[in-house]
Amino acid sequence: MSPEVAAAIIGGAAALLTTVVGILLPLVLRRTRGAVEAQGEQTRAVTLDALDAMGIRLQARFNARIDDVRDDIDGVREDVARVREWQAGHDAEHLIIGQPRTGGDPK
């Protein structure tokens, strides 16, 4: 086989390969783009669902914290009421025995 014939065969094969790649590449890319877009939509949906679930859990934890703080405030109010009752009784005892109570708020 002469060098010119070999060069012509190689050139023809290269031209044929270039044509095939030129035709197939856009088809493959189009399918790939579609698959990537579909996968992107699935990922977006899953991510939004996960964010919603996390938001619900965070809201529940936040509400639980608020309830705990409310319970603590109620407990403090009950303690203050008990101390006030004790103070009133103690002041009354001082009045009964005739010695006015000294110190603190005179009421």
Buried (B, 14 or more C-beta within 10 A) or exposed (E): EEEEEEEEEEEEEEEEEEEEEEEEEEEEEEEEEEEEEEEEEEEEEEEEEEEEEEEEEEEEEEEEEEEEEEEEEEEEEEEEEEEEEEBEEEBEEEEEEEEEBEEEEEE
